[in-house]
Structures are given as C-alpha cells and as structure tokens.
Amino acid sequence: MTLIMTPDDFQAPAAPAAAQVQNAFQGDLFAHFQALSPAWQDAFSDTRSQQTLHDLDAFLDERLQAGATIFPLRPFRALLEIQPQDVQVVLLGQDPYHGPNQAQGLAFSVPDACRIPPSLRNMFAELAQEYPDSFTTQRNSLLRWARRGVLLLNAALTVEAHQAGSHAKKGWEIITDNIIERVLREPRPKVFLLWGSHAQSKQALLQAHPPAGPVLVLKANHPSPLSALRPPRPFIGCGHFRKANDWLREHGETGVDWLDNHTPADGG
C-alpha cells in the first residue's frame, strides 16, 4: 500500500438525513460511566474526577438541548472493549471523527462501511511496509486491535458534528489523563504510541506518574497526510508496529496481532 493523498481526503462526507445518523450521543453520561467495569470506575473515584464527570454531563446535556449533534454514541467505548490489566499498547488520538456515522469511540477507527479516513489509510500503508509478506487489505474498524490489547484512546471523548476539537478543554482531558494513570498502575509492560504533538504532550503525564511496570514510548509525526512524511520524525517508515511487538516480546508479552485476519469475532 502506498501513501495516497487526494483532494477528496480533506472534504467532509455529505451529511445524511438525521434519521440515518446512528452514532449520535443520546445523553446521560453517567449511565455510560456506570456501564464500565469496577476496574475502570476506580480511575474516577476521586472528588475532582467525579465533579468533572458531573460538569461534562451538564455540558453535553446543554449542547443537546441546544440542538447540537454529538458523536459518538458510546463515549467510553474504548474502555468497554479492554480492561486495564489487558493493555499492552496505548494508542492516543486527539478527538473523535466529526462526520456522521464515523466515530465509534475508538481512536482512528471507523465502521467498515465508512470511507477510510486519510490518517487510517496511512496507518495501513505503514503496516504494509512493515509486514510486506503478510499484509492484506484491512478492514476500517479497529475493534480487533482493542480486543488484542490496544487501548484506542482519544484525549477528548466527544465532538460536535463537523466541528473538530469542539469539546476540547471541556474536562475530557482530566478524564483521559485518569485513564492513562490507571493503566500505568498495572505492572504489565506496555508501549505508548505517541503520534503528533498533541499525543506527545502526554509524555509529561508519564513522567509525573512513574509506572508500575516497564514502559516504552515511541514517537513520530501524526499519520495525517499533512505530516506523515515530514521531518523530524516521519510517520511513514517509523516501524512502530514491529518495534512495539519486538519490545513487548522481549518483556515476556505476546505482542499485538496488528493484521486483519477477518475473523467474525473482530467485527464491529
């Protein structure tokens, strides 16, 4: 697979009729929180986190009442698919996709029926370079990664339709920092993939909270077509998928099966 950029990559998808939008948030953030396992709920047991969740719930309700369309349907989806003790890799994104029926609550992932976003296309292009003998066409949903040990976490867990970054600095960063801190409390070796300056800003958090087990941090430019080939750390050619697995296996872990083998259990 080669790196491809076309003008269409930068155009928002046409908005379907409201009745066809299936991934819009319906409200009641606390109901989503209560669906989490006790291991994840433990990350938000302090007073500050509880107040932040309350404030976010009020903010989201206010925006819904004002007529805003908010994505995704399940903001905590990434935490529903993997438990803290099972995380081998943390892959950080910025915020959910803001087009209808794109965001799944998993960083970089979209449903298979969606057109592939440019950043995800470049991630698959990098996989093709690293695994030339076994790479095949990949499905767009990365649910399989989440179920194989990858925490696909955005810094903000909601966004408004066609407004990238619209829910940044509304409190989500406190919540997602707590998620990272909770993962760091597990002794299992883990790799942090920090692609782009926004993700790399989380390195300070890693330094402020010494991990309970070994941690490898791999940094590169964001896989967006605007930065994937640029210095100082081009994403294309970074080798991070293999490097992560090599390091994990050196530390007694299985590593992540990055390639799509099209098993039905990975659907979604």
Accessible surface in RSA format (square Angstrom, percent):
REM  Atomic radii and reference values for relative SASA: ProtOr
REM  Chains: A
REM  Algorithm: Lee & Richards
REM  Probe-radius: 1.40
REM  Slices: 20
REM RES _ NUM      All-atoms   Total-Side   Main-Chain    Non-polar    All polar
REM                ABS   REL    ABS   REL    ABS   REL    ABS   REL    ABS   REL
RES MET A   1    94.79  49.1  40.84  27.0  53.95 128.5  54.44  46.3  40.35  53.5
RES THR A   2    97.83  69.6  91.44  92.7   6.39  15.2  78.80 105.8  19.03  28.8
RES LEU A   3    42.95  23.9  15.76  11.3  27.19  68.3  15.77  11.1  27.17  73.1
RES ILE A   4    82.88  47.2  78.51  58.5   4.37  10.5  81.78  58.9   1.10   3.0
RES MET A   5    97.59  50.5  67.38  44.6  30.20  71.9  58.50  49.7  39.09  51.8
RES THR A   6    52.69  37.5  49.20  49.9   3.50   8.3  49.32  66.2   3.37   5.1
RES PRO A   7   109.02  79.5  98.48  89.8  10.54  38.3 105.52  87.1   3.50  21.8
RES ASP A   8    65.48  45.9  63.31  63.0   2.17   5.1   4.48  10.5  61.00  60.8
RES ASP A   9    17.49  12.2   1.41   1.4  16.08  38.0   3.37   7.9  14.12  14.1
RES PHE A  10   114.75  57.4  77.87  48.2  36.89  96.0  86.39  52.4  28.37  81.2
RES GLN A  11   117.64  65.8  98.42  71.9  19.22  45.8  37.69  80.2  79.94  60.6
RES ALA A  12    64.08  58.9  31.44  48.5  32.64  74.3  37.56  52.9  26.52  70.3
RES PRO A  13    61.44  44.8  47.29  43.1  14.15  51.4  58.27  48.1   3.17  19.7
RES ALA A  14    97.50  89.6  66.94 103.3  30.56  69.5  77.86 109.7  19.64  52.0
RES ALA A  15    68.56  63.0  38.02  58.7  30.54  69.5  38.17  53.7  30.40  80.5
RES PRO A  16    44.05  32.1  23.56  21.5  20.49  74.5  34.01  28.1  10.04  62.4
RES ALA A  17    65.03  59.8  47.70  73.6  17.33  39.4  59.54  83.9   5.48  14.5
RES ALA A  18    93.39  85.9  69.27 106.9  24.12  54.9  74.40 104.8  18.99  50.3
RES ALA A  19   101.95  93.7  61.40  94.8  40.55  92.2  74.05 104.3  27.91  73.9
RES GLN A  20   105.32  58.9  99.94  73.0   5.37  12.8  32.47  69.1  72.85  55.3
RES VAL A  21    31.32  20.6  14.55  13.2  16.76  40.4  14.55  12.6  16.76  45.5
RES GLN A  22   146.12  81.7 124.60  91.1  21.51  51.2  39.89  84.9 106.22  80.6
RES ASN A  23    16.66  11.5  16.15  15.6   0.51   1.2  16.66  40.1   0.00   0.0
RES ALA A  24    15.61  14.4  14.53  22.4   1.08   2.5  14.53  20.5   1.08   2.9
RES PHE A  25     4.07   2.0   0.50   0.3   3.57   9.3   0.50   0.3   3.57  10.2
RES GLN A  26   137.19  76.7 107.11  78.3  30.08  71.6  47.04 100.1  90.15  68.4
RES GLY A  27    12.98  16.0   0.00   N/A  12.98  16.0   7.27  19.9   5.71  12.8
RES ASP A  28    90.42  63.3  74.86  74.5  15.57  36.8  33.01  77.7  57.41  57.3
RES LEU A  29     0.46   0.3   0.46   0.3   0.00   0.0   0.46   0.3   0.00   0.0
RES PHE A  30    52.07  26.0  51.76  32.1   0.31   0.8  52.07  31.6   0.00   0.0
RES ALA A  31    48.50  44.6  37.65  58.1  10.85  24.7  40.08  56.4   8.42  22.3
RES HIS A  32    40.21  22.0  34.25  23.8   5.96  15.2  20.04  20.7  20.17  23.5
RES PHE A  33    15.80   7.9  15.80   9.8   0.00   0.0  15.80   9.6   0.00   0.0
RES GLN A  34   124.86  69.8 105.36  77.0  19.50  46.4  32.96  70.2  91.90  69.7
RES ALA A  35    68.01  62.5  36.47  56.3  31.54  71.8  47.88  67.4  20.12  53.3
RES LEU A  36     6.64   3.7   0.03   0.0   6.61  16.6   0.38   0.3   6.26  16.9
RES SER A  37    31.62  26.7  20.31  27.1  11.31  26.0  27.04  57.6   4.58   6.4
RES PRO A  38   115.78  84.4 107.91  98.4   7.87  28.6 111.42  92.0   4.36  27.1
RES ALA A  39    27.54  25.3  18.89  29.1   8.65  19.7  25.55  36.0   1.99   5.3
RES TRP A  40     0.00   0.0   0.00   0.0   0.00   0.0   0.00   0.0   0.00   0.0
RES GLN A  41    53.73  30.0  50.43  36.9   3.29   7.8   9.30  19.8  44.42  33.7
RES ASP A  42    59.15  41.4  49.32  49.1   9.83  23.2  19.24  45.3  39.91  39.8
RES ALA A  43    10.00   9.2   0.01   0.0   9.99  22.7   2.67   3.8   7.33  19.4
RES PHE A  44     0.00   0.0   0.00   0.0   0.00   0.0   0.00   0.0   0.00   0.0
RES SER A  45    83.68  70.7  53.79  71.8  29.89  68.9  37.20  79.2  46.49  65.1
RES ASP A  46    67.29  47.1  57.77  57.5   9.52  22.5  49.52 116.5  17.77  17.7
RES THR A  47   119.26  84.8 109.86 111.4   9.40  22.4  76.78 103.1  42.49  64.2
RES ARG A  48   157.60  66.2 149.53  76.2   8.07  19.2  62.30  85.1  95.30  57.8
RES SER A  49     0.31   0.3   0.31   0.4   0.00   0.0   0.00   0.0   0.31   0.4
RES GLN A  50    67.50  37.7  65.01  47.5   2.50   5.9  34.34  73.1  33.16  25.2
RES GLN A  51    94.68  52.9  90.99  66.5   3.69   8.8  39.57  84.2  55.11  41.8
RES THR A  52    11.46   8.2   9.69   9.8   1.77   4.2   4.86   6.5   6.60  10.0
RES LEU A  53     0.87   0.5   0.87   0.6   0.00   0.0   0.87   0.6   0.00   0.0
RES HIS A  54   101.67  55.6 101.31  70.4   0.35   0.9  58.17  60.0  43.49  50.6
RES ASP A  55    70.41  49.3  64.61  64.3   5.80  13.7  25.34  59.6  45.07  45.0
RES LEU A  56     0.16   0.1   0.09   0.1   0.07   0.2   0.16   0.1   0.00   0.0
RES ASP A  57    35.89  25.1  35.60  35.4   0.29   0.7   0.19   0.4  35.70  35.6
RES ALA A  58    55.31  50.9  43.17  66.6  12.15  27.6  51.11  72.0   4.20  11.1
RES PHE A  59    40.90  20.5  37.11  23.0   3.79   9.9  40.31  24.4   0.59   1.7
RES LEU A  60     1.16   0.6   1.16   0.8   0.00   0.0   1.16   0.8   0.00   0.0
RES ASP A  61    66.36  46.5  65.37  65.1   0.99   2.3  14.85  34.9  51.51  51.4
RES GLU A  62   114.48  65.7 108.35  82.0   6.14  14.6  36.87  71.3  77.62  63.4
RES ARG A  63    70.63  29.7  70.63  36.0   0.00   0.0  11.90  16.3  58.73  35.6
RES LEU A  64    46.68  26.0  31.63  22.6  15.04  37.8  31.96  22.4  14.72  39.6
RES GLN A  65   143.31  80.1 103.77  75.8  39.54  94.1  43.51  92.6  99.80  75.7
RES ALA A  66    71.16  65.4  27.28  42.1  43.87  99.8  40.30  56.7  30.86  81.7
RES GLY A  67    62.91  77.6   0.00   N/A  62.91  77.6  35.48  97.4  27.43  61.4
RES ALA A  68    19.95  18.3   2.02   3.1  17.93  40.8  12.38  17.4   7.57  20.1
RES THR A  69    53.39  38.0  45.03  45.6   8.37  19.9  15.26  20.5  38.13  57.6
RES ILE A  70     0.24   0.1   0.00   0.0   0.24   0.6   0.00   0.0   0.24   0.6
RES PHE A  71     0.50   0.3   0.50   0.3   0.00   0.0   0.50   0.3   0.00   0.0
RES PRO A  72     1.07   0.8   1.07   1.0   0.00   0.0   1.07   0.9   0.00   0.0
RES LEU A  73    71.38  39.8  71.01  50.8   0.37   0.9  71.01  49.9   0.37   1.0
RES ARG A  74    95.17  40.0  93.94  47.9   1.24   2.9  25.23  34.5  69.95  42.4
RES PRO A  75     1.73   1.3   0.00   0.0   1.73   6.3   0.00   0.0   1.73  10.8
RES PHE A  76     2.96   1.5   1.76   1.1   1.20   3.1   2.70   1.6   0.26   0.8
RES ARG A  77    22.28   9.4  22.28  11.4   0.00   0.0   0.00   0.0  22.28  13.5
RES ALA A  78     4.76   4.4   4.02   6.2   0.74   1.7   4.31   6.1   0.45   1.2
RES LEU A  79     2.24   1.2   1.20   0.9   1.04   2.6   1.20   0.8   1.04   2.8
RES LEU A  80    67.99  37.9  40.28  28.8  27.71  69.7  42.52  29.9  25.47  68.5
RES GLU A  81    36.54  21.0  19.88  15.0  16.66  39.7   3.32   6.4  33.23  27.1
RES ILE A  82     9.49   5.4   3.82   2.8   5.67  13.7   9.19   6.6   0.30   0.8
RES GLN A  83    46.21  25.8  46.05  33.7   0.16   0.4  26.95  57.4  19.26  14.6
RES PRO A  84     0.43   0.3   0.00   0.0   0.43   1.6   0.00   0.0   0.43   2.7
RES GLN A  85    84.99  47.5  79.94  58.4   5.05  12.0  36.71  78.1  48.27  36.6
RES ASP A  86    62.64  43.9  60.75  60.5   1.89   4.5  15.62  36.8  47.02  46.9
RES VAL A  87     0.12   0.1   0.00   0.0   0.12   0.3   0.00   0.0   0.12   0.3
RES GLN A  88     7.91   4.4   7.91   5.8   0.00   0.0   0.00   0.0   7.91   6.0
RES VAL A  89     0.00   0.0   0.00   0.0   0.00   0.0   0.00   0.0   0.00   0.0
RES VAL A  90     0.19   0.1   0.19   0.2   0.00   0.0   0.19   0.2   0.00   0.0
RES LEU A  91     0.00   0.0   0.00   0.0   0.00   0.0   0.00   0.0   0.00   0.0
RES LEU A  92     5.12   2.9   4.16   3.0   0.96   2.4   4.16   2.9   0.96   2.6
RES GLY A  93     7.94   9.8   0.00   N/A   7.94   9.8   6.71  18.4   1.23   2.8
RES GLN A  94    92.80  51.9  86.22  63.0   6.59  15.7  18.36  39.1  74.45  56.5
RES ASP A  95    31.27  21.9  15.88  15.8  15.39  36.4   1.90   4.5  29.38  29.3
RES PRO A  96     7.55   5.5   2.15   2.0   5.39  19.6   5.54   4.6   2.00  12.4
RES TYR A  97    47.42  22.1  43.53  24.8   3.89  10.1  46.22  34.7   1.20   1.5
RES HIS A  98    54.47  29.8  53.42  37.1   1.05   2.7  31.74  32.7  22.73  26.5
RES GLY A  99     0.56   0.7   0.00   N/A   0.56   0.7   0.35   1.0   0.20   0.5
RES PRO A 100    14.31  10.4   5.79   5.3   8.52  31.0   5.79   4.8   8.52  53.0
RES ASN A 101    42.23  29.1  39.92  38.6   2.32   5.6  22.80  54.9  19.43  18.8
RES GLN A 102    27.58  15.4  27.58  20.2   0.00   0.0   2.77   5.9  24.81  18.8
RES ALA A 103     4.62   4.2   0.94   1.4   3.68   8.4   2.27   3.2   2.35   6.2
RES GLN A 104    19.18  10.7   9.77   7.1   9.41  22.4  11.68  24.9   7.50   5.7
RES GLY A 105    10.02  12.4   0.00   N/A  10.02  12.4   4.37  12.0   5.65  12.7
RES LEU A 106     4.60   2.6   0.10   0.1   4.50  11.3   0.10   0.1   4.50  12.1
RES ALA A 107     0.26   0.2   0.04   0.1   0.22   0.5   0.19   0.3   0.07   0.2
RES PHE A 108    17.58   8.8   9.86   6.1   7.72  20.1  10.92   6.6   6.66  19.0
RES SER A 109     0.23   0.2   0.00   0.0   0.23   0.5   0.00   0.0   0.23   0.3
RES VAL A 110     0.00   0.0   0.00   0.0   0.00   0.0   0.00   0.0   0.00   0.0
RES PRO A 111    41.41  30.2  41.32  37.7   0.10   0.3  41.41  34.2   0.00   0.0
RES ASP A 112    64.91  45.5  43.54  43.3  21.37  50.5  29.58  69.6  35.32  35.2
RES ALA A 113   109.29 100.5  64.66  99.8  44.62 101.5  77.34 108.9  31.95  84.6
RES CYS A 114    26.18  19.8  15.41  17.2  10.77  25.3   5.78  14.6  20.40  22.0
RES ARG A 115   150.15  63.0 129.30  65.9  20.85  49.6  77.19 105.5  72.95  44.2
RES ILE A 116    38.97  22.2  33.57  25.0   5.40  13.0  33.57  24.2   5.40  14.6
RES PRO A 117    10.55   7.7   5.52   5.0   5.03  18.3  10.55   8.7   0.00   0.0
RES PRO A 118    29.09  21.2  28.15  25.7   0.94   3.4  28.37  23.4   0.73   4.5
RES SER A 119    15.53  13.1  14.98  20.0   0.55   1.3   5.07  10.8  10.46  14.7
RES LEU A 120     0.00   0.0   0.00   0.0   0.00   0.0   0.00   0.0   0.00   0.0
RES ARG A 121    33.38  14.0  33.38  17.0   0.00   0.0   6.19   8.5  27.20  16.5
RES ASN A 122     0.33   0.2   0.33   0.3   0.00   0.0   0.00   0.0   0.33   0.3
RES MET A 123     0.00   0.0   0.00   0.0   0.00   0.0   0.00   0.0   0.00   0.0
RES PHE A 124     1.56   0.8   1.56   1.0   0.00   0.0   1.56   0.9   0.00   0.0
RES ALA A 125     1.36   1.2   1.36   2.1   0.00   0.0   1.36   1.9   0.00   0.0
RES GLU A 126     1.23   0.7   1.23   0.9   0.00   0.0   0.00   0.0   1.23   1.0
RES LEU A 127     0.00   0.0   0.00   0.0   0.00   0.0   0.00   0.0   0.00   0.0
RES ALA A 128     9.75   9.0   5.18   8.0   4.56  10.4   5.53   7.8   4.21  11.2
RES GLN A 129   101.33  56.7  75.14  54.9  26.18  62.3  33.34  71.0  67.99  51.6
RES GLU A 130    16.76   9.6   7.80   5.9   8.96  21.3  13.49  26.1   3.27   2.7
RES TYR A 131    30.85  14.4  29.50  16.8   1.35   3.5  27.34  20.5   3.51   4.3
RES PRO A 132    94.86  69.1  66.97  61.0  27.89 101.4  70.22  58.0  24.64 153.1
RES ASP A 133   146.15 102.4 108.47 108.0  37.68  89.1  38.44  90.5 107.71 107.4
RES SER A 134    63.66  53.8  46.01  61.4  17.65  40.7  44.89  95.6  18.77  26.3
RES PHE A 135    37.61  18.8  17.20  10.7  20.41  53.1  17.20  10.4  20.41  58.4
RES THR A 136    76.76  54.6  69.61  70.6   7.15  17.0  71.00  95.4   5.75   8.7
RES THR A 137   109.76  78.1 103.03 104.5   6.72  16.0  67.28  90.4  42.48  64.2
RES GLN A 138    11.50   6.4   0.07   0.1  11.43  27.2   0.55   1.2  10.95   8.3
RES ARG A 139    49.79  20.9  43.86  22.4   5.94  14.1  34.01  46.5  15.79   9.6
RES ASN A 140    16.12  11.1  15.11  14.6   1.02   2.4   0.73   1.8  15.39  14.9
RES SER A 141     2.76   2.3   2.30   3.1   0.46   1.1   2.30   4.9   0.46   0.6
RES LEU A 142     0.00   0.0   0.00   0.0   0.00   0.0   0.00   0.0   0.00   0.0
RES LEU A 143     1.64   0.9   1.64   1.2   0.00   0.0   1.64   1.2   0.00   0.0
RES ARG A 144     1.16   0.5   1.16   0.6   0.00   0.0   0.01   0.0   1.16   0.7
RES TRP A 145     0.00   0.0   0.00   0.0   0.00   0.0   0.00   0.0   0.00   0.0
RES ALA A 146     1.14   1.0   0.75   1.2   0.39   0.9   0.75   1.1   0.39   1.0
RES ARG A 147   117.53  49.3  83.10  42.4  34.43  82.0  36.21  49.5  81.33  49.3
RES ARG A 148    46.00  19.3  31.88  16.3  14.11  33.6  31.37  42.9  14.63   8.9
RES GLY A 149     6.10   7.5   0.00   N/A   6.10   7.5   3.63  10.0   2.47   5.5
RES VAL A 150     0.08   0.0   0.00   0.0   0.08   0.2   0.00   0.0   0.08   0.2
RES LEU A 151     0.15   0.1   0.01   0.0   0.13   0.3   0.15   0.1   0.00   0.0
RES LEU A 152     1.40   0.8   0.00   0.0   1.40   3.5   0.00   0.0   1.40   3.8
RES LEU A 153     1.63   0.9   1.39   1.0   0.24   0.6   1.63   1.1   0.00   0.0
RES ASN A 154    10.03   6.9   8.81   8.5   1.22   2.9   0.00   0.0  10.03   9.7
RES ALA A 155     4.29   3.9   2.71   4.2   1.59   3.6   4.18   5.9   0.11   0.3
RES ALA A 156     1.63   1.5   1.63   2.5   0.00   0.0   1.63   2.3   0.00   0.0
RES LEU A 157    10.55   5.9   8.80   6.3   1.74   4.4   9.77   6.9   0.78   2.1
RES THR A 158     0.15   0.1   0.00   0.0   0.15   0.4   0.00   0.0   0.15   0.2
RES VAL A 159     0.00   0.0   0.00   0.0   0.00   0.0   0.00   0.0   0.00   0.0
RES GLU A 160     9.30   5.3   9.30   7.0   0.00   0.0   1.92   3.7   7.38   6.0
RES ALA A 161    22.74  20.9  15.61  24.1   7.13  16.2  15.61  22.0   7.13  18.9
RES HIS A 162    84.70  46.3  61.55  42.8  23.15  59.2  54.67  56.3  30.03  34.9
RES GLN A 163    95.56  53.4  89.12  65.1   6.44  15.3  30.14  64.2  65.41  49.6
RES ALA A 164    74.34  68.4  45.53  70.3  28.81  65.5  45.82  64.5  28.52  75.6
RES GLY A 165    29.51  36.4   0.00   N/A  29.51  36.4  15.37  42.2  14.14  31.7
RES SER A 166    29.77  25.2   7.99  10.7  21.77  50.2  19.36  41.2  10.41  14.6
RES HIS A 167     0.70   0.4   0.19   0.1   0.51   1.3   0.19   0.2   0.51   0.6
RES ALA A 168    36.72  33.8  28.86  44.5   7.86  17.9  28.86  40.6   7.86  20.8
RES LYS A 169   189.93  92.7 159.41  97.8  30.52  72.7 107.33  96.6  82.59  88.0
RES LYS A 170    97.72  47.7  77.62  47.6  20.10  47.9  30.59  27.5  67.13  71.5
RES GLY A 171    14.73  18.2   0.00   N/A  14.73  18.2  11.55  31.7   3.18   7.1
RES TRP A 172     0.00   0.0   0.00   0.0   0.00   0.0   0.00   0.0   0.00   0.0
RES GLU A 173    41.59  23.9  41.50  31.4   0.09   0.2  36.46  70.5   5.13   4.2
RES ILE A 174    44.04  25.1  41.57  31.0   2.47   6.0  43.91  31.6   0.13   0.4
RES ILE A 175     0.00   0.0   0.00   0.0   0.00   0.0   0.00   0.0   0.00   0.0
RES THR A 176     0.47   0.3   0.47   0.5   0.00   0.0   0.47   0.6   0.00   0.0
RES ASP A 177    37.28  26.1  37.28  37.1   0.00   0.0   4.76  11.2  32.52  32.4
RES ASN A 178    18.02  12.4  17.69  17.1   0.33   0.8   2.48   6.0  15.54  15.0
RES ILE A 179     0.00   0.0   0.00   0.0   0.00   0.0   0.00   0.0   0.00   0.0
RES ILE A 180     0.54   0.3   0.42   0.3   0.12   0.3   0.54   0.4   0.00   0.0
RES GLU A 181    44.33  25.5  42.85  32.4   1.48   3.5   9.67  18.7  34.67  28.3
RES ARG A 182    25.11  10.5  24.49  12.5   0.62   1.5   0.39   0.5  24.72  15.0
RES VAL A 183     0.00   0.0   0.00   0.0   0.00   0.0   0.00   0.0   0.00   0.0
RES LEU A 184     3.41   1.9   2.79   2.0   0.62   1.6   2.94   2.1   0.47   1.3
RES ARG A 185   131.67  55.3 112.91  57.6  18.76  44.7  55.15  75.4  76.52  46.4
RES GLU A 186    26.86  15.4  26.64  20.2   0.21   0.5   1.16   2.2  25.69  21.0
RES PRO A 187    89.42  65.2  83.40  76.0   6.02  21.9  83.52  69.0   5.91  36.7
RES ARG A 188    65.52  27.5  59.62  30.4   5.90  14.1  24.10  32.9  41.42  25.1
RES PRO A 189    16.35  11.9  16.35  14.9   0.00   0.0  16.35  13.5   0.00   0.0
RES LYS A 190     0.44   0.2   0.44   0.3   0.00   0.0   0.10   0.1   0.34   0.4
RES VAL A 191     0.00   0.0   0.00   0.0   0.00   0.0   0.00   0.0   0.00   0.0
RES PHE A 192     0.49   0.2   0.49   0.3   0.00   0.0   0.49   0.3   0.00   0.0
RES LEU A 193     0.00   0.0   0.00   0.0   0.00   0.0   0.00   0.0   0.00   0.0
RES LEU A 194     0.00   0.0   0.00   0.0   0.00   0.0   0.00   0.0   0.00   0.0
RES TRP A 195     2.30   0.9   0.00   0.0   2.30   5.4   0.00   0.0   2.30   3.7
RES GLY A 196     9.67  11.9   0.00   N/A   9.67  11.9   9.67  26.5   0.00   0.0
RES SER A 197    97.41  82.3  81.26 108.4  16.15  37.2  48.72 103.7  48.69  68.2
RES HIS A 198    68.65  37.5  61.74  42.9   6.91  17.7  49.54  51.1  19.12  22.2
RES ALA A 199     4.77   4.4   2.32   3.6   2.45   5.6   3.74   5.3   1.03   2.7
RES GLN A 200    42.69  23.9  34.99  25.6   7.70  18.3  10.74  22.9  31.96  24.2
RES SER A 201    73.77  62.3  48.90  65.3  24.87  57.3  49.93 106.3  23.84  33.4
RES LYS A 202    21.27  10.4  20.50  12.6   0.77   1.8  13.51  12.2   7.76   8.3
RES GLN A 203    45.46  25.4  45.46  33.2   0.00   0.0   9.96  21.2  35.50  26.9
RES ALA A 204    65.66  60.4  58.14  89.7   7.52  17.1  59.49  83.8   6.17  16.4
RES LEU A 205    23.72  13.2  18.69  13.4   5.02  12.6  22.21  15.6   1.50   4.0
RES LEU A 206    14.35   8.0  10.25   7.3   4.09  10.3  10.44   7.3   3.91  10.5
RES GLN A 207   133.71  74.8 104.59  76.4  29.13  69.4  47.35 100.8  86.36  65.5
RES ALA A 208    71.70  65.9  39.21  60.5  32.49  73.9  50.56  71.2  21.14  56.0
RES HIS A 209    70.45  38.5  68.49  47.6   1.97   5.0  40.34  41.6  30.12  35.0
RES PRO A 210   113.95  83.0  91.20  83.1  22.76  82.7  93.59  77.3  20.37 126.6
RES PRO A 211    52.01  37.9  32.59  29.7  19.42  70.6  32.59  26.9  19.42 120.7
RES ALA A 212    62.33  57.3  24.45  37.7  37.88  86.2  36.37  51.2  25.96  68.8
RES GLY A 213    12.48  15.4   0.00   N/A  12.48  15.4   9.35  25.6   3.14   7.0
RES PRO A 214    60.71  44.2  47.96  43.7  12.75  46.3  60.02  49.6   0.70   4.3
RES VAL A 215    42.43  27.9  10.69   9.7  31.75  76.5  10.69   9.3  31.75  86.1
RES LEU A 216    44.45  24.8  43.36  31.0   1.09   2.7  44.45  31.2   0.00   0.0
RES VAL A 217    41.56  27.3  20.28  18.4  21.28  51.3  20.28  17.6  21.28  57.7
RES LEU A 218    22.50  12.5  21.24  15.2   1.25   3.2  22.50  15.8   0.00   0.0
RES LYS A 219    64.12  31.3  50.58  31.0  13.54  32.2  17.17  15.5  46.95  50.0
RES ALA A 220     0.89   0.8   0.74   1.1   0.14   0.3   0.89   1.2   0.00   0.0
RES ASN A 221    20.76  14.3  18.69  18.1   2.07   5.0   4.67  11.2  16.09  15.6
RES HIS A 222    56.47  30.9  55.57  38.6   0.90   2.3  42.79  44.1  13.69  15.9
RES PRO A 223     0.00   0.0   0.00   0.0   0.00   0.0   0.00   0.0   0.00   0.0
RES SER A 224    24.11  20.4  24.11  32.2   0.00   0.0  16.75  35.7   7.37  10.3
RES PRO A 225    15.46  11.3   3.72   3.4  11.74  42.7   3.72   3.1  11.74  72.9
RES LEU A 226   110.99  61.8 107.47  76.9   3.52   8.9 109.79  77.1   1.21   3.2
RES SER A 227    27.32  23.1  27.06  36.1   0.25   0.6  25.70  54.7   1.62   2.3
RES ALA A 228     0.24   0.2   0.24   0.4   0.00   0.0   0.24   0.3   0.00   0.0
RES LEU A 229    98.45  54.8  78.46  56.1  19.99  50.2  78.55  55.2  19.90  53.6
RES ARG A 230   146.06  61.3 145.05  73.9   1.01   2.4  39.65  54.2 106.41  64.5
RES PRO A 231   108.27  78.9  95.33  86.9  12.94  47.0  95.52  78.9  12.75  79.2
RES PRO A 232   116.58  85.0  89.35  81.4  27.23  99.0  93.42  77.1  23.15 143.9
RES ARG A 233   106.76  44.8 102.79  52.4   3.97   9.4  28.69  39.2  78.07  47.3
RES PRO A 234    52.77  38.5  48.51  44.2   4.26  15.5  48.51  40.1   4.26  26.5
RES PHE A 235     0.00   0.0   0.00   0.0   0.00   0.0   0.00   0.0   0.00   0.0
RES ILE A 236    23.86  13.6  12.32   9.2  11.54  27.8  12.32   8.9  11.54  31.3
RES GLY A 237    54.70  67.5   0.00   N/A  54.70  67.5  24.37  66.9  30.33  67.9
RES CYS A 238    14.65  11.1   3.70   4.1  10.95  25.7  13.23  33.5   1.42   1.5
RES GLY A 239    15.94  19.7   0.00   N/A  15.94  19.7  15.70  43.1   0.24   0.5
RES HIS A 240     7.16   3.9   7.16   5.0   0.00   0.0   0.00   0.0   7.16   8.3
RES PHE A 241     0.00   0.0   0.00   0.0   0.00   0.0   0.00   0.0   0.00   0.0
RES ARG A 242   110.68  46.5 110.16  56.2   0.52   1.2  34.51  47.2  76.17  46.2
RES LYS A 243   108.25  52.8 103.96  63.8   4.29  10.2  63.54  57.2  44.70  47.6
RES ALA A 244     0.00   0.0   0.00   0.0   0.00   0.0   0.00   0.0   0.00   0.0
RES ASN A 245     4.01   2.8   4.01   3.9   0.00   0.0   1.03   2.5   2.98   2.9
RES ASP A 246    76.94  53.9  72.73  72.4   4.21   9.9  22.10  52.0  54.84  54.7
RES TRP A 247    37.26  15.0  35.89  17.4   1.37   3.2  23.09  12.3  14.17  23.0
RES LEU A 248     0.00   0.0   0.00   0.0   0.00   0.0   0.00   0.0   0.00   0.0
RES ARG A 249   131.68  55.3 113.17  57.7  18.52  44.1  45.29  61.9  86.39  52.4
RES GLU A 250   137.36  78.9  97.27  73.6  40.09  95.4  46.39  89.7  90.96  74.3
RES HIS A 251    73.74  40.3  51.15  35.6  22.59  57.8  37.54  38.7  36.19  42.1
RES GLY A 252    72.11  88.9   0.00   N/A  72.11  88.9  37.40 102.6  34.71  77.7
RES GLU A 253    30.18  17.3  21.00  15.9   9.18  21.9   1.97   3.8  28.21  23.0
RES THR A 254   104.17  74.1  87.87  89.1  16.30  38.8  86.48 116.2  17.68  26.7
RES GLY A 255     8.06   9.9   0.00   N/A   8.06   9.9   0.24   0.7   7.82  17.5
RES VAL A 256     1.32   0.9   0.00   0.0   1.32   3.2   0.37   0.3   0.95   2.6
RES ASP A 257    73.57  51.5  61.75  61.5  11.82  27.9  34.08  80.2  39.49  39.4
RES TRP A 258     3.77   1.5   0.82   0.4   2.95   6.9   0.82   0.4   2.95   4.8
RES LEU A 259    25.59  14.3  25.00  17.9   0.60   1.5  25.00  17.6   0.60   1.6
RES ASP A 260     5.92   4.1   0.00   0.0   5.92  14.0   0.07   0.2   5.85   5.8
RES ASN A 261    84.06  58.0  58.22  56.3  25.84  62.2  38.12  91.7  45.94  44.4
RES HIS A 262    98.61  53.9  78.96  54.9  19.65  50.3  60.99  62.9  37.63  43.8
RES THR A 263    52.17  37.1  50.86  51.6   1.31   3.1  47.76  64.2   4.40   6.7
RES PRO A 264   130.03  94.8 104.97  95.7  25.06  91.1 115.44  95.3  14.59  90.7
RES ALA A 265    77.45  71.2  59.68  92.1  17.77  40.4  72.96 102.7   4.49  11.9
RES ASP A 266    13.02   9.1  11.11  11.1   1.91   4.5   0.00   0.0  13.02  13.0
RES GLY A 267    29.59  36.5   0.00   N/A  29.59  36.5  21.10  57.9   8.49  19.0
RES GLY A 268    51.30  63.3   0.00   N/A  51.30  63.3  40.90 112.2  10.40  23.3
END  Absolute sums over single chains surface
CHAIN  1 A    11697.5       9134.3       2563.2       6545.5       5152.0
END  Absolute sums over all chains
TOTAL         11697.5       9134.3       2563.2       6545.5       5152.0
